[in-house]
């Protein structure tokens, strides 16, 4: 997937986003790369602020509710 390709490009572990989070990002973004990047960044920041190492669907949903 696009997200996994981007993670590999920056040598990040593949386990950063849960499968549910990836699916939610694709649904919200409709597959548009610029939106995927934005939603991934925002969701990652939300997860880190909550001391989570894995981005879950709840992080994606929270970010989308705030946009």
N, CA, C and O atoms as a Tripos MOL2 file, in Angstrom:
@<TRIPOS>MOLECULE
protein
  268   267    67     0     0
PROTEIN
NO_CHARGES

@<TRIPOS>ATOM
      1 N           0.8390   -1.1870    0.0000 N.3       1 UNK1
      2 CA          0.0000    0.0000    0.0000 C.3       1 UNK1
      3 C           0.8830    1.2490    0.0000 C.2       1 UNK1
      4 O           2.0810    1.1860    0.2740 O.2       1 UNK1
      5 N           0.2690    2.3600   -0.3080 N.am      2 UNK2
      6 CA          0.9790    3.6330   -0.3520 C.3       2 UNK2
      7 C           1.6110    3.9570    1.0010 C.2       2 UNK2
      8 O           2.7600    4.3930    1.0660 O.2       2 UNK2
      9 N           0.8600    3.7420    2.0720 N.am      3 UNK3
     10 CA          1.3630    4.0570    3.4110 C.3       3 UNK3
     11 C           2.5750    3.1970    3.7430 C.2       3 UNK3
     12 O           3.5770    3.7120    4.2390 O.2       3 UNK3
     13 N           2.5000    1.9140    3.4790 N.am      4 UNK4
     14 CA          3.6260    1.0280    3.7630 C.3       4 UNK4
     15 C           4.8380    1.3790    2.9060 C.2       4 UNK4
     16 O           5.9750    1.2670    3.3630 O.2       4 UNK4
     17 N           4.6010    1.8010    1.6730 N.am      5 UNK5
     18 CA          5.7000    2.2310    0.8040 C.3       5 UNK5
     19 C           6.3800    3.4710    1.3880 C.2       5 UNK5
     20 O           7.6080    3.5550    1.4150 O.2       5 UNK5
     21 N           5.5870    4.4210    1.8510 N.am      6 UNK6
     22 CA          6.1460    5.6350    2.4420 C.3       6 UNK6
     23 C           6.9330    5.3170    3.7170 C.2       6 UNK6
     24 O           7.9990    5.8880    3.9480 O.2       6 UNK6
     25 N           6.4120    4.4160    4.5360 N.am      7 UNK7
     26 CA          7.1230    4.0260    5.7580 C.3       7 UNK7
     27 C           8.4560    3.3730    5.4220 C.2       7 UNK7
     28 O           9.4640    3.6280    6.0810 O.2       7 UNK7
     29 N           8.4570    2.5370    4.4020 N.am      8 UNK8
     30 CA          9.6900    1.8730    3.9900 C.3       8 UNK8
     31 C          10.7030    2.8920    3.4680 C.2       8 UNK8
     32 O          11.9020    2.7560    3.7120 O.2       8 UNK8
     33 N          10.2280    3.9050    2.7560 N.am      9 UNK9
     34 CA         11.1100    4.9290    2.1940 C.3       9 UNK9
     35 C          11.8570    5.6940    3.2810 C.2       9 UNK9
     36 O          12.9870    6.1330    3.0690 O.2       9 UNK9
     37 N          11.2260    5.8550    4.4440 N.am     10 UNK10
     38 CA         11.8760    6.5760    5.5480 C.3      10 UNK10
     39 C          12.4340    5.6200    6.5960 C.2      10 UNK10
     40 O          12.8190    6.0290    7.6920 O.2      10 UNK10
     41 N          12.4700    4.3300    6.2340 N.am     11 UNK11
     42 CA         13.0230    3.2790    7.0930 C.3      11 UNK11
     43 C          12.3280    3.2010    8.4510 C.2      11 UNK11
     44 O          12.9640    2.9380    9.4720 O.2      11 UNK11
     45 N          11.0240    3.4310    8.4500 N.am     12 UNK12
     46 CA         10.2230    3.2960    9.6740 C.3      12 UNK12
     47 C           9.6890    1.8720    9.7560 C.2      12 UNK12
     48 O           9.5130    1.2150    8.7300 O.2      12 UNK12
     49 N           9.4320    1.3970   10.9560 N.am     13 UNK13
     50 CA          8.8560    0.0470   11.0710 C.3      13 UNK13
     51 C           7.4540    0.0010   10.4660 C.2      13 UNK13
     52 O           6.7070    0.9770   10.5430 O.2      13 UNK13
     53 N           7.1040   -1.1280    9.8680 N.am     14 UNK14
     54 CA          5.7830   -1.2910    9.2480 C.3      14 UNK14
     55 C           4.6600   -1.2840   10.2590 C.2      14 UNK14
     56 O           3.5070   -1.0580    9.8930 O.2      14 UNK14
     57 N           4.9640   -1.5240   11.5170 N.am     15 UNK15
     58 CA          3.9360   -1.6560   12.5470 C.3      15 UNK15
     59 C           3.4840   -0.3210   13.1320 C.2      15 UNK15
     60 O           2.8530   -0.3010   14.1890 O.2      15 UNK15
     61 N           3.7880    0.7820   12.4780 N.am     16 UNK16
     62 CA          3.4280    2.0950   13.0120 C.3      16 UNK16
     63 C           1.9120    2.3070   12.9800 C.2      16 UNK16
     64 O           1.3550    2.9040   13.9010 O.2      16 UNK16
     65 N           1.2450    1.8300   11.9380 N.am     17 UNK17
     66 CA         -0.1960    1.9830   11.7680 C.3      17 UNK17
     67 C          -0.8620    0.6180   11.8250 C.2      17 UNK17
     68 O          -0.4050   -0.3250   11.1780 O.2      17 UNK17
     69 N          -1.9360    0.5050   12.5920 N.am     18 UNK18
     70 CA         -2.7010   -0.7450   12.6110 C.3      18 UNK18
     71 C          -3.4120   -0.9020   11.2650 C.2      18 UNK18
     72 O          -3.5990    0.0740   10.5400 O.2      18 UNK18
     73 N          -3.7990   -2.1180   10.9430 N.am     19 UNK19
     74 CA         -4.5370   -2.3630    9.6990 C.3      19 UNK19
     75 C          -5.8400   -1.5650    9.6770 C.2      19 UNK19
     76 O          -6.2410   -1.0520    8.6320 O.2      19 UNK19
     77 N          -6.4940   -1.4620   10.8290 N.am     20 UNK20
     78 CA         -7.7410   -0.7070   10.9170 C.3      20 UNK20
     79 C          -7.5010    0.7770   10.6500 C.2      20 UNK20
     80 O          -8.3170    1.4330   10.0020 O.2      20 UNK20
     81 N          -6.3820    1.3070   11.1490 N.am     21 UNK21
     82 CA         -6.0470    2.7140   10.9150 C.3      21 UNK21
     83 C          -5.7750    2.9530    9.4380 C.2      21 UNK21
     84 O          -6.2340    3.9460    8.8740 O.2      21 UNK21
     85 N          -5.0360    2.0540    8.8110 N.am     22 UNK22
     86 CA         -4.7400    2.1860    7.3800 C.3      22 UNK22
     87 C          -6.0340    2.1800    6.5750 C.2      22 UNK22
     88 O          -6.2130    3.0020    5.6760 O.2      22 UNK22
     89 N          -6.9230    1.2660    6.8920 N.am     23 UNK23
     90 CA         -8.2080    1.1880    6.1800 C.3      23 UNK23
     91 C          -9.0050    2.4750    6.3580 C.2      23 UNK23
     92 O          -9.5840    2.9850    5.3990 O.2      23 UNK23
     93 N          -9.0380    3.0000    7.5770 N.am     24 UNK24
     94 CA         -9.7780    4.2400    7.8430 C.3      24 UNK24
     95 C          -9.1780    5.4110    7.0700 C.2      24 UNK24
     96 O          -9.9100    6.2350    6.5220 O.2      24 UNK24
     97 N          -7.8480    5.4860    7.0240 N.am     25 UNK25
     98 CA         -7.1880    6.5660    6.2830 C.3      25 UNK25
     99 C          -7.5460    6.4870    4.8070 C.2      25 UNK25
    100 O          -7.8320    7.5120    4.1880 O.2      25 UNK25
    101 N          -7.5340    5.2960    4.2360 N.am     26 UNK26
    102 CA         -7.9040    5.1510    2.8250 C.3      26 UNK26
    103 C          -9.3580    5.5390    2.5880 C.2      26 UNK26
    104 O          -9.6740    6.1690    1.5780 O.2      26 UNK26
    105 N         -10.2390    5.1720    3.5010 N.am     27 UNK27
    106 CA        -11.6530    5.5280    3.3370 C.3      27 UNK27
    107 C         -11.8540    7.0390    3.4230 C.2      27 UNK27
    108 O         -12.5650    7.6170    2.6010 O.2      27 UNK27
    109 N         -11.2400    7.6760    4.4020 N.am     28 UNK28
    110 CA        -11.3820    9.1230    4.5530 C.3      28 UNK28
    111 C         -10.7290    9.8830    3.3950 C.2      28 UNK28
    112 O         -11.2620   10.8950    2.9410 O.2      28 UNK28
    113 N          -9.5820    9.4020    2.9200 N.am     29 UNK29
    114 CA         -8.8150   10.1200    1.8960 C.3      29 UNK29
    115 C          -9.2810    9.8370    0.4790 C.2      29 UNK29
    116 O          -8.9380   10.5700   -0.4490 O.2      29 UNK29
    117 N         -10.0660    8.7710    0.3060 N.am     30 UNK30
    118 CA        -10.4870    8.3200   -1.0210 C.3      30 UNK30
    119 C          -9.2780    8.0230   -1.9130 C.2      30 UNK30
    120 O          -9.3570    8.1100   -3.1390 O.2      30 UNK30
    121 N          -8.1540    7.6700   -1.2690 N.am     31 UNK31
    122 CA         -6.9560    7.2740   -2.0010 C.3      31 UNK31
    123 C          -6.1120    8.4120   -2.5460 C.2      31 UNK31
    124 O          -5.1690    8.1680   -3.2980 O.2      31 UNK31
    125 N          -6.4260    9.6410   -2.1880 N.am     32 UNK32
    126 CA         -5.6700   10.8000   -2.6750 C.3      32 UNK32
    127 C          -4.3880   10.9290   -1.8510 C.2      32 UNK32
    128 O          -4.4460   11.1510   -0.6410 O.2      32 UNK32
    129 N          -3.2180   10.7880   -2.5120 N.am     33 UNK33
    130 CA         -1.9440   10.7630   -1.7700 C.3      33 UNK33
    131 C          -1.7260   11.9450   -0.8290 C.2      33 UNK33
    132 O          -1.2680   11.7550    0.2980 O.2      33 UNK33
    133 N          -2.0440   13.1560   -1.2710 N.am     34 UNK34
    134 CA         -1.8300   14.3310   -0.4180 C.3      34 UNK34
    135 C          -2.6500   14.2220    0.8640 C.2      34 UNK34
    136 O          -2.1650   14.5520    1.9450 O.2      34 UNK34
    137 N          -3.8920   13.7580    0.7430 N.am     35 UNK35
    138 CA         -4.7430   13.5900    1.9230 C.3      35 UNK35
    139 C          -4.2360   12.4440    2.7960 C.2      35 UNK35
    140 O          -4.2610   12.5410    4.0230 O.2      35 UNK35
    141 N          -3.7800   11.3680    2.1720 N.am     36 UNK36
    142 CA         -3.2190   10.2510    2.9400 C.3      36 UNK36
    143 C          -2.0590   10.7490    3.7870 C.2      36 UNK36
    144 O          -1.9800   10.4390    4.9760 O.2      36 UNK36
    145 N          -1.1550   11.5240    3.1820 N.am     37 UNK37
    146 CA         -0.0020   12.0540    3.9170 C.3      37 UNK37
    147 C          -0.4480   12.9200    5.0940 C.2      37 UNK37
    148 O           0.0820   12.7930    6.1970 O.2      37 UNK37
    149 N          -1.4130   13.7910    4.8590 N.am     38 UNK38
    150 CA         -1.9060   14.6810    5.9070 C.3      38 UNK38
    151 C          -2.5350   13.8930    7.0460 C.2      38 UNK38
    152 O          -2.2480   14.1480    8.2160 O.2      38 UNK38
    153 N          -3.3900   12.9370    6.7070 N.am     39 UNK39
    154 CA         -4.0780   12.1520    7.7280 C.3      39 UNK39
    155 C          -3.1000   11.2690    8.4990 C.2      39 UNK39
    156 O          -3.2470   11.0820    9.7070 O.2      39 UNK39
    157 N          -2.1090   10.7290    7.8040 N.am     40 UNK40
    158 CA         -1.0930    9.9150    8.4910 C.3      40 UNK40
    159 C          -0.3100   10.7640    9.4830 C.2      40 UNK40
    160 O          -0.1180   10.3660   10.6320 O.2      40 UNK40
    161 N           0.1410   11.9320    9.0410 N.am     41 UNK41
    162 CA          0.9220   12.8110    9.9220 C.3      41 UNK41
    163 C           0.1230   13.2270   11.1480 C.2      41 UNK41
    164 O           0.6190   13.1700   12.2740 O.2      41 UNK41
    165 N          -1.1050   13.6420   10.9240 N.am     42 UNK42
    166 CA         -1.9440   14.0920   12.0370 C.3      42 UNK42
    167 C          -2.2700   12.9520   12.9920 C.2      42 UNK42
    168 O          -2.2640   13.1350   14.2090 O.2      42 UNK42
    169 N          -2.5550   11.7800   12.4410 N.am     43 UNK43
    170 CA         -2.8700   10.6170   13.2800 C.3      43 UNK43
    171 C          -1.6540   10.1660   14.0760 C.2      43 UNK43
    172 O          -1.7700    9.7770   15.2380 O.2      43 UNK43
    173 N          -0.4940   10.2210   13.4450 N.am     44 UNK44
    174 CA          0.7430    9.8570   14.1280 C.3      44 UNK44
    175 C           1.0090   10.8150   15.2890 C.2      44 UNK44
    176 O           1.4020   10.3860   16.3740 O.2      44 UNK44
    177 N           0.7960   12.1040   15.0590 N.am     45 UNK45
    178 CA          0.9890   13.0830   16.1250 C.3      45 UNK45
    179 C           0.0000   12.8360   17.2640 C.2      45 UNK45
    180 O           0.3720   12.9210   18.4340 O.2      45 UNK45
    181 N          -1.2490   12.5340   16.9330 N.am     46 UNK46
    182 CA         -2.2570   12.2550   17.9570 C.3      46 UNK46
    183 C          -1.8510   11.0480   18.7950 C.2      46 UNK46
    184 O          -1.9680   11.0690   20.0200 O.2      46 UNK46
    185 N          -1.3800   10.0080   18.1400 N.am     47 UNK47
    186 CA         -0.9540    8.7990   18.8650 C.3      47 UNK47
    187 C           0.2240    9.1120   19.7820 C.2      47 UNK47
    188 O           0.2470    8.6780   20.9340 O.2      47 UNK47
    189 N           1.1970    9.8590   19.2770 N.am     48 UNK48
    190 CA          2.3780   10.1860   20.0820 C.3      48 UNK48
    191 C           2.0120   11.0470   21.2840 C.2      48 UNK48
    192 O           2.5700   10.8740   22.3680 O.2      48 UNK48
    193 N           1.0770   11.9740   21.0970 N.am     49 UNK49
    194 CA          0.6480   12.8230   22.2120 C.3      49 UNK49
    195 C          -0.0040   12.0070   23.3180 C.2      49 UNK49
    196 O          -0.0060   12.4150   24.4790 O.2      49 UNK49
    197 N          -0.5520   10.8680   22.9610 N.am     50 UNK50
    198 CA         -1.1800    9.9820   23.9430 C.3      50 UNK50
    199 C          -0.2370    8.8670   24.3840 C.2      50 UNK50
    200 O          -0.6620    7.9080   25.0290 O.2      50 UNK50
    201 N           1.0340    8.9940   24.0390 N.am     51 UNK51
    202 CA          2.0590    8.0080   24.4090 C.3      51 UNK51
    203 C           1.8190    6.6230   23.8150 C.2      51 UNK51
    204 O           2.1710    5.6130   24.4240 O.2      51 UNK51
    205 N           1.2220    6.5780   22.6310 N.am     52 UNK52
    206 CA          1.0190    5.3110   21.9290 C.3      52 UNK52
    207 C           2.0490    5.1760   20.8190 C.2      52 UNK52
    208 O           2.3310    6.1410   20.1090 O.2      52 UNK52
    209 N           2.6050    3.9990   20.6710 N.am     53 UNK53
    210 CA          3.5910    3.7620   19.6150 C.3      53 UNK53
    211 C           2.9390    3.3070   18.3190 C.2      53 UNK53
    212 O           3.5570    3.3550   17.2560 O.2      53 UNK53
    213 N           1.6900    2.8650   18.4090 N.am     54 UNK54
    214 CA          0.9550    2.3880   17.2450 C.3      54 UNK54
    215 C          -0.2470    3.3000   17.0100 C.2      54 UNK54
    216 O          -0.9870    3.6170   17.9410 O.2      54 UNK54
    217 N          -0.4330    3.7190   15.7600 N.am     55 UNK55
    218 CA         -1.5990    4.5180   15.4040 C.3      55 UNK55
    219 C          -2.7660    3.5680   15.1840 C.2      55 UNK55
    220 O          -2.7020    2.6700   14.3430 O.2      55 UNK55
    221 N          -3.8260    3.7730   15.9420 N.am     56 UNK56
    222 CA         -5.0250    2.9560   15.8050 C.3      56 UNK56
    223 C          -6.1400    3.7250   15.1230 C.2      56 UNK56
    224 O          -6.0210    4.9250   14.8730 O.2      56 UNK56
    225 N          -7.2090    3.0350   14.8280 N.am     57 UNK57
    226 CA         -8.3630    3.6630   14.1720 C.3      57 UNK57
    227 C          -8.9100    4.8070   15.0110 C.2      57 UNK57
    228 O          -9.3850    5.8010   14.4610 O.2      57 UNK57
    229 N          -8.8530    4.6860   16.3270 N.am     58 UNK58
    230 CA         -9.3710    5.7560   17.1910 C.3      58 UNK58
    231 C          -8.6090    7.0620   16.9790 C.2      58 UNK58
    232 O          -9.1970    8.1410   17.0620 O.2      58 UNK58
    233 N          -7.3080    6.9760   16.7070 N.am     59 UNK59
    234 CA         -6.5180    8.1820   16.4470 C.3      59 UNK59
    235 C          -6.9480    8.8230   15.1320 C.2      59 UNK59
    236 O          -7.1030   10.0420   15.0450 O.2      59 UNK59
    237 N          -7.1390    7.9970   14.1200 N.am     60 UNK60
    238 CA         -7.5690    8.5040   12.8140 C.3      60 UNK60
    239 C          -8.9480    9.1530   12.9460 C.2      60 UNK60
    240 O          -9.1660   10.2560   12.4440 O.2      60 UNK60
    241 N          -9.8660    8.4780   13.6120 N.am     61 UNK61
    242 CA        -11.2170    9.0210   13.7820 C.3      61 UNK61
    243 C         -11.1920   10.3460   14.5380 C.2      61 UNK61
    244 O         -11.9120   11.2780   14.1800 O.2      61 UNK61
    245 N         -10.3710   10.4340   15.5770 N.am     62 UNK62
    246 CA        -10.2840   11.6710   16.3600 C.3      62 UNK62
    247 C          -9.7660   12.8170   15.4890 C.2      62 UNK62
    248 O         -10.2970   13.9260   15.5350 O.2      62 UNK62
    249 N          -8.7380   12.5470   14.7040 N.am     63 UNK63
    250 CA         -8.1760   13.5670   13.8150 C.3      63 UNK63
    251 C          -9.2290   14.0250   12.8070 C.2      63 UNK63
    252 O          -9.3720   15.2210   12.5540 O.2      63 UNK63
    253 N          -9.9530   13.0840   12.2410 N.am     64 UNK64
    254 CA        -10.9550   13.4350   11.2360 C.3      64 UNK64
    255 C         -12.1070   14.2300   11.8520 C.2      64 UNK64
    256 O         -12.6690   15.1070   11.1960 O.2      64 UNK64
    257 N         -12.4590   13.9400   13.0830 N.am     65 UNK65
    258 CA        -13.5230   14.6930   13.7530 C.3      65 UNK65
    259 C         -13.1030   16.1230   14.0540 C.2      65 UNK65
    260 O         -13.9500   17.0060   14.1840 O.2      65 UNK65
    261 N         -11.7890   16.3560   14.1670 N.am     66 UNK66
    262 CA        -11.2820   17.6930   14.4660 C.3      66 UNK66
    263 C         -11.0630   18.5270   13.2120 C.2      66 UNK66
    264 O         -10.8820   19.7410   13.3010 O.2      66 UNK66
    265 N         -11.0780   17.8900   12.0410 N.am     67 UNK67
    266 CA        -10.8420   18.6330   10.7870 C.3      67 UNK67
    267 C         -12.1080   19.2750   10.2890 C.2      67 UNK67
    268 O         -12.0980   19.9370    9.2510 O.2      67 UNK67
@<TRIPOS>BOND
     1     1     2 1
     2     2     3 1
     3     3     4 2
     4     3     5 am
     5     5     6 1
     6     6     7 1
     7     7     8 2
     8     7     9 am
     9     9    10 1
    10    10    11 1
    11    11    12 2
    12    11    13 am
    13    13    14 1
    14    14    15 1
    15    15    16 2
    16    15    17 am
    17    17    18 1
    18    18    19 1
    19    19    20 2
    20    19    21 am
    21    21    22 1
    22    22    23 1
    23    23    24 2
    24    23    25 am
    25    25    26 1
    26    26    27 1
    27    27    28 2
    28    27    29 am
    29    29    30 1
    30    30    31 1
    31    31    32 2
    32    31    33 am
    33    33    34 1
    34    34    35 1
    35    35    36 2
    36    35    37 am
    37    37    38 1
    38    38    39 1
    39    39    40 2
    40    39    41 am
    41    41    42 1
    42    42    43 1
    43    43    44 2
    44    43    45 am
    45    45    46 1
    46    46    47 1
    47    47    48 2
    48    47    49 am
    49    49    50 1
    50    50    51 1
    51    51    52 2
    52    51    53 am
    53    53    54 1
    54    54    55 1
    55    55    56 2
    56    55    57 am
    57    57    58 1
    58    58    59 1
    59    59    60 2
    60    59    61 am
    61    61    62 1
    62    62    63 1
    63    63    64 2
    64    63    65 am
    65    65    66 1
    66    66    67 1
    67    67    68 2
    68    67    69 am
    69    69    70 1
    70    70    71 1
    71    71    72 2
    72    71    73 am
    73    73    74 1
    74    74    75 1
    75    75    76 2
    76    75    77 am
    77    77    78 1
    78    78    79 1
    79    79    80 2
    80    79    81 am
    81    81    82 1
    82    82    83 1
    83    83    84 2
    84    83    85 am
    85    85    86 1
    86    86    87 1
    87    87    88 2
    88    87    89 am
    89    89    90 1
    90    90    91 1
    91    91    92 2
    92    91    93 am
    93    93    94 1
    94    94    95 1
    95    95    96 2
    96    95    97 am
    97    97    98 1
    98    98    99 1
    99    99   100 2
   100    99   101 am
   101   101   102 1
   102   102   103 1
   103   103   104 2
   104   103   105 am
   105   105   106 1
   106   106   107 1
   107   107   108 2
   108   107   109 am
   109   109   110 1
   110   110   111 1
   111   111   112 2
   112   111   113 am
   113   113   114 1
   114   114   115 1
   115   115   116 2
   116   115   117 am
   117   117   118 1
   118   118   119 1
   119   119   120 2
   120   119   121 am
   121   121   122 1
   122   122   123 1
   123   123   124 2
   124   123   125 am
   125   125   126 1
   126   126   127 1
   127   127   128 2
   128   127   129 am
   129   129   130 1
   130   130   131 1
   131   131   132 2
   132   131   133 am
   133   133   134 1
   134   134   135 1
   135   135   136 2
   136   135   137 am
   137   137   138 1
   138   138   139 1
   139   139   140 2
   140   139   141 am
   141   141   142 1
   142   142   143 1
   143   143   144 2
   144   143   145 am
   145   145   146 1
   146   146   147 1
   147   147   148 2
   148   147   149 am
   149   149   150 1
   150   150   151 1
   151   151   152 2
   152   151   153 am
   153   153   154 1
   154   154   155 1
   155   155   156 2
   156   155   157 am
   157   157   158 1
   158   158   159 1
   159   159   160 2
   160   159   161 am
   161   161   162 1
   162   162   163 1
   163   163   164 2
   164   163   165 am
   165   165   166 1
   166   166   167 1
   167   167   168 2
   168   167   169 am
   169   169   170 1
   170   170   171 1
   171   171   172 2
   172   171   173 am
   173   173   174 1
   174   174   175 1
   175   175   176 2
   176   175   177 am
   177   177   178 1
   178   178   179 1
   179   179   180 2
   180   179   181 am
   181   181   182 1
   182   182   183 1
   183   183   184 2
   184   183   185 am
   185   185   186 1
   186   186   187 1
   187   187   188 2
   188   187   189 am
   189   189   190 1
   190   190   191 1
   191   191   192 2
   192   191   193 am
   193   193   194 1
   194   194   195 1
   195   195   196 2
   196   195   197 am
   197   197   198 1
   198   198   199 1
   199   199   200 2
   200   199   201 am
   201   201   202 1
   202   202   203 1
   203   203   204 2
   204   203   205 am
   205   205   206 1
   206   206   207 1
   207   207   208 2
   208   207   209 am
   209   209   210 1
   210   210   211 1
   211   211   212 2
   212   211   213 am
   213   213   214 1
   214   214   215 1
   215   215   216 2
   216   215   217 am
   217   217   218 1
   218   218   219 1
   219   219   220 2
   220   219   221 am
   221   221   222 1
   222   222   223 1
   223   223   224 2
   224   223   225 am
   225   225   226 1
   226   226   227 1
   227   227   228 2
   228   227   229 am
   229   229   230 1
   230   230   231 1
   231   231   232 2
   232   231   233 am
   233   233   234 1
   234   234   235 1
   235   235   236 2
   236   235   237 am
   237   237   238 1
   238   238   239 1
   239   239   240 2
   240   239   241 am
   241   241   242 1
   242   242   243 1
   243   243   244 2
   244   243   245 am
   245   245   246 1
   246   246   247 1
   247   247   248 2
   248   247   249 am
   249   249   250 1
   250   250   251 1
   251   251   252 2
   252   251   253 am
   253   253   254 1
   254   254   255 1
   255   255   256 2
   256   255   257 am
   257   257   258 1
   258   258   259 1
   259   259   260 2
   260   259   261 am
   261   261   262 1
   262   262   263 1
   263   263   264 2
   264   263   265 am
   265   265   266 1
   266   266   267 1
   267   267   268 2
@<TRIPOS>SUBSTRUCTURE
     1 UNK1         2 RESIDUE 1 A UNK
     2 UNK2         6 RESIDUE 1 A UNK
     3 UNK3        10 RESIDUE 1 A UNK
     4 UNK4        14 RESIDUE 1 A UNK
     5 UNK5        18 RESIDUE 1 A UNK
     6 UNK6        22 RESIDUE 1 A UNK
     7 UNK7        26 RESIDUE 1 A UNK
     8 UNK8        30 RESIDUE 1 A UNK
     9 UNK9        34 RESIDUE 1 A UNK
    10 UNK10       38 RESIDUE 1 A UNK
    11 UNK11       42 RESIDUE 1 A UNK
    12 UNK12       46 RESIDUE 1 A UNK
    13 UNK13       50 RESIDUE 1 A UNK
    14 UNK14       54 RESIDUE 1 A UNK
    15 UNK15       58 RESIDUE 1 A UNK
    16 UNK16       62 RESIDUE 1 A UNK
    17 UNK17       66 RESIDUE 1 A UNK
    18 UNK18       70 RESIDUE 1 A UNK
    19 UNK19       74 RESIDUE 1 A UNK
    20 UNK20       78 RESIDUE 1 A UNK
    21 UNK21       82 RESIDUE 1 A UNK
    22 UNK22       86 RESIDUE 1 A UNK
    23 UNK23       90 RESIDUE 1 A UNK
    24 UNK24       94 RESIDUE 1 A UNK
    25 UNK25       98 RESIDUE 1 A UNK
    26 UNK26      102 RESIDUE 1 A UNK
    27 UNK27      106 RESIDUE 1 A UNK
    28 UNK28      110 RESIDUE 1 A UNK
    29 UNK29      114 RESIDUE 1 A UNK
    30 UNK30      118 RESIDUE 1 A UNK
    31 UNK31      122 RESIDUE 1 A UNK
    32 UNK32      126 RESIDUE 1 A UNK
    33 UNK33      130 RESIDUE 1 A UNK
    34 UNK34      134 RESIDUE 1 A UNK
    35 UNK35      138 RESIDUE 1 A UNK
    36 UNK36      142 RESIDUE 1 A UNK
    37 UNK37      146 RESIDUE 1 A UNK
    38 UNK38      150 RESIDUE 1 A UNK
    39 UNK39      154 RESIDUE 1 A UNK
    40 UNK40      158 RESIDUE 1 A UNK
    41 UNK41      162 RESIDUE 1 A UNK
    42 UNK42      166 RESIDUE 1 A UNK
    43 UNK43      170 RESIDUE 1 A UNK
    44 UNK44      174 RESIDUE 1 A UNK
    45 UNK45      178 RESIDUE 1 A UNK
    46 UNK46      182 RESIDUE 1 A UNK
    47 UNK47      186 RESIDUE 1 A UNK
    48 UNK48      190 RESIDUE 1 A UNK
    49 UNK49      194 RESIDUE 1 A UNK
    50 UNK50      198 RESIDUE 1 A UNK
    51 UNK51      202 RESIDUE 1 A UNK
    52 UNK52      206 RESIDUE 1 A UNK
    53 UNK53      210 RESIDUE 1 A UNK
    54 UNK54      214 RESIDUE 1 A UNK
    55 UNK55      218 RESIDUE 1 A UNK
    56 UNK56      222 RESIDUE 1 A UNK
    57 UNK57      226 RESIDUE 1 A UNK
    58 UNK58      230 RESIDUE 1 A UNK
    59 UNK59      234 RESIDUE 1 A UNK
    60 UNK60      238 RESIDUE 1 A UNK
    61 UNK61      242 RESIDUE 1 A UNK
    62 UNK62      246 RESIDUE 1 A UNK
    63 UNK63      250 RESIDUE 1 A UNK
    64 UNK64      254 RESIDUE 1 A UNK
    65 UNK65      258 RESIDUE 1 A UNK
    66 UNK66      262 RESIDUE 1 A UNK
    67 UNK67      266 RESIDUE 1 A UNK
